[in-house]
Amino acid sequence: MTPNVTYPESSAGFYMVRGIPVAKTTDLAGQVIDSLKGSCWDTVNYIYIVDDENVLKGIVSLRLLFAAEPLIPVEKLMETRLITIAPQSDREEAAVLAVRHEKKAIPVIDERQRLMGVIPPHKILNIMHEEHIEDLLRLVGIVNHATLVERAWKQVKARSPWLLLGLMGGIMAASIVGFFESALKQEMAIAFFIPLIVYMADAVGTQTETIFIRSLSLGIISKVSSYLYKELKIGLSIGIIFAVISFIFISLSWGKIGLAVIIALSMITTICSAVLIAVFIPWLLFKMKKDPAYGSGPFATVVQDIVSIVFYFIIATAFIGWM
């Protein structure tokens, strides 16, 4: 094996183990099974087949090995379509490879294809857990885990920039509401439904962001335009469902068809716009080689709130004559 080297915690090499069973291409299945006895391995999911220079040639699953005839060479049992990773690669890539290709463990190889170690199942689960927590923290504007245990003042400094962004967005939203003062004077009931419109757009947007960022991380999105089209259909369907519910409720309880029409149309429009924003901002950051999670949460929410209020009052102004 390659000599021990220290790798950063964000790399695949940091998570690999070296105590793994290896065999040569000419070894027989029975010999390999015997070699497994009496040894304490770091992980035993596959037998790793190497040549005299430790170049990885293939892998054999334990299930296939124990089912084989003892005198058959492991070369005839091994799988040669290998899923490997370099030690310098990002740790999340190892988890993505394991999920995408349904592998229990991922071999780590150097630039000469020599076997260095393996990232075992429990390490892959650890990586997925860490990345999941990291994404959740970034969604609310917290950059790293250390913030969770920092003293109060340091937490205030770490969290305030995103909250300041929200404050500025709130002031801007208030200014927009003030711009449509004439519409509010004509029908004060319009103001009562601002929280409803903003909340529904934020809720759908947050769901879309979370799913999209996770899909990007796992590499399961092949074409963003197709994904966006699917999400828009979902958003439109959700918008129509809740628009119909809102229309019926407002018509019956308020007795104002015009107000019900405004809320219903606003519900559809703002939810669809929230889906667009929730996909576009993370995708733009992803194309810029930035972590998409940084563009979600507080920033995307502010944008969604402002856009929702603008659309709501444009529709209200256009249809207020019906009330």
N, C-alpha and C positions, 0 to 999 in steps of 0.2 A: 504494500500500500504506500501511497504518497506520504511523506513525513507530515507530522502534525503541524498545521498552520492555523493561526487565529484569524477568523473571518468576522466581519461586522454582523451584528444581530439581525440586520435587515436582509442578509444574504442567505442563499440556500446552503452554503457550506457550513454555516453556524449550526445547522440542525442535523447534519449528517452524523451517522454512527459508523464505526469502522469494523466492529466485531461481527462480520457477516460470513456466511458459508460460500466458499468459492470452489470451483472444480475446473479441470482442464477438459478440452473437447474430447480427448481420448478416454477419459475416465468412464467406467461402466456404472450403470444406475445402482447396482448393488454396492459398489465401492463407495459411492457418494453417500448412500444411506448409512453405511457403517461409519463414515467419517463424521456424521452428524452426532453420533452417540458420544456421551462423555464430555461434550464441550458446552460452554455457556455463551451463547450468542447474544448480541445486542438486539437482533431481530432475525426471525426465520420465516419469511414468507415466500422467498424464491431462492433458488440456487443460482449463483452468478457464474457464468462460464467465461473463462479468460484464456488467453494464450500465454506463451512463455514470458511475454513482456507485459503481462497484466492488462492487455487491451481487452475490453469487454466485447465478447462475441455474441452472447445471447443470455437468456434466462430460462429457467425451468421451474415451474410451480411445484410445490410439495405434493399436491394432489396428483399431478401427472407423474412425478418421480416414483411415488409409492405404488402407483398402478402399473408401472412398466415392468417388463421382464428384467431380472437382475443383470443379465449379460448384455443388454443393449447399451451402446455408447450414448452418453448424454447429448452428444452432438446431434443425434437424430431426434431428440426430444425437445431441444431448446427452441425458443421463440426468438427469431432474429430481427423482428421489427421492434426496435428498442425505443423506449421513451426515456430520455435522459436529460440531465440538466448540468450546467456548469456551476462550479462553487460560487462564482461571483454574481450569479443571477439573483434577481430579487426573490425573496422567500415566497411571495405570493404566487409566483410563476410555478413553483413546485406544487402548491396546492391545486392550482388550476389544471396542471397536467394530470394530476392524480384523479381529479373529478372527471375531466373531459375524457380520459382514456380508461377510466375505471381500473386504476392500478392501486394496489395496496401499498406499494413503496416505489420510490423514484431513485434510480442509481445516479450518483454524482460522478462525472468523469472530467478529466483535464483536457487540455487542448490536443493531446495526442490520443484521445479516446481511452486512456487508462482509467481503470476503476479506482476511485478514491474512497468511496463509501456509499451509504444509502440513507435516504431520508425515510424513516420507518413510519408506519401508520399513526402512532400516537403523536409523533412530531408534526405530521401533516395536519392532524386535528388541532394541535396547539397553534399552528400557523393560521388555520382558518378562524379559530376563536380570536386570536390576537388581531387579525385583519378586520374581523367583524366588529370588535369593540372599537378599533381605531376609526373605522368608517362611521360608526354611530357617534363617536365623540366629535369627529369633524363636521358631522351634520349639524351640530349645535355650536360650532365655532371653537371647539377645544382641540388644540393641535396634538397634544400627547398625553399619555397616561400620567405623567408626573404632575400635571395640573390637579389631578384628583386628590393628591396628598399634600399639596402645597399649603402654606399658611394662608390665612384669609386675605391679606393684602395682595399677595402674589396671585391668588385666584381672581381677585377683583381686576388686577391689571391684565390678566390673560383673557378674561371674558368681556371686559368693557369695550374693546374695539368693535366687536360684532353687535353689541347692544347699542353702541353709538350709531352704527349704521342703521339699526332699526329705528332709533330715535329720529334720525334725519329723514328716514322714509316716512315715519308717522307724521312729521311736520309737513312734508311734501304732500302727503295724502290729505291732511287737513286743509292745506291751501287749495287743493283740487276741489274739495267739497265746498269751500268758500267761493270758488269760481262759479259753481252751479247754484249759488244762493237763490237766484230767481226761481229755479225749479222747486227748491225746497219751500219757498214762500207760497207757491201755488198749491203744493201738496206736501204737508209735513210728514205724512206717513212714509214717504220715500226714505227718510232718514232712519226710520225704525228698522228697515231691512238691510242696512249697510253691513252690520255684523254677520248676518246670515250669508250674504253674497260673498263676503271676504273669507269667512270661515270655510265654506264649501270649496272655494277655489284653492285655498291653502291645503285643505285636507287631501283633495285629489292630487294636487301638485306634489305634496310630500310623499304620498304613496308612489307616484310615478317616478320621482327622483330616486327613492330608495331602491326600487326594483331595477331601474335603468343603471344606476351606479354599480349595483351588485352584478348585473349582467355584463357590464363592461369589464369588471374585475375578473370575472370567470371566463371572459373571452367567448361568450356564447352569442354575441351579436355579430352577424356577418355583414349585414347591410343596414345602416342607420335609417335610411329612408323607409325601408320596409317595416322596421320596428316602430318608427314614428307613425306610419300609416295605421298600424295595428293599435297603437296607444290612442290615436285620435278617434278611432272607431269605438274603443272602450270609453274614452272620455265623453264622446257624443252620446253614447248609449246611457251612461250614468247621468249626463246632463238632462237628457230627455225624460228619464224616469223621475228625477227629482223636480224637474220643471212641471211635469204633470201633477205630481203630488202637491207642490207649492201652489199651482194654479187652482186646484180644487179647494184646498184649505183656505186660501186667501179670498177666493170668490164667495165661499160660504160664510166665513167668519167676519170678513170685512165688508162684503157686499159691493166690492169695487172691481169690476171686470178689467178696467184699464190698469189698475195697480197689479192685478194678478198676471196680466200679459207682460208688464214690465219685468216683474220678478222672474217669470218663466223664461223669457228671452235672455235676461241677464244671467240666469243660472246656466243655460246652455253655452252662451258666449264666453263667460268667465272661466268655466270649467275647461272648455277646449283650449283657451289661451293659456291656462295654467299648465296643461299637458305640454304644449309647445315650449313654454319657458323651462319646465322641468327637464325636458330632454335636451333643449338647445344649449343651455348654460353648461351642464356637465360635459356634453359632447364637445363644445368649443374648447373647454379646458383640457379635455383628453387629447384633442388634436394639437394643442399647444404643449403637450408633454407635461401637463400639470395634473395633480391628483384631482379627479372630478369631484371628490367629496368636499374640497375646499370651496367650490362654487355653489354648493347646495345649502340647505338650512337657512341661516339668517339672510344671506344675500338674495337667494332666489325667492325667499318668502317676501322680502321687501318689494322686489320687482313685481311679483304676483299681486301683492296688495294694491300697488299703485295702478297697475294695468286693470285690475278688477274694478276699482272705483271709477276709473275713467270710462270703461265700457258701460258700467252700470248707469252713470249719469248721462252718457250720450243716449242710451236707449230710453232712459226716463224722460229726457228732454224731448225726444222725438215722439214719444207716445203719451205725453202728459195731457194732451188735448182730449184723450179718450176718457179721462177720469172725471 
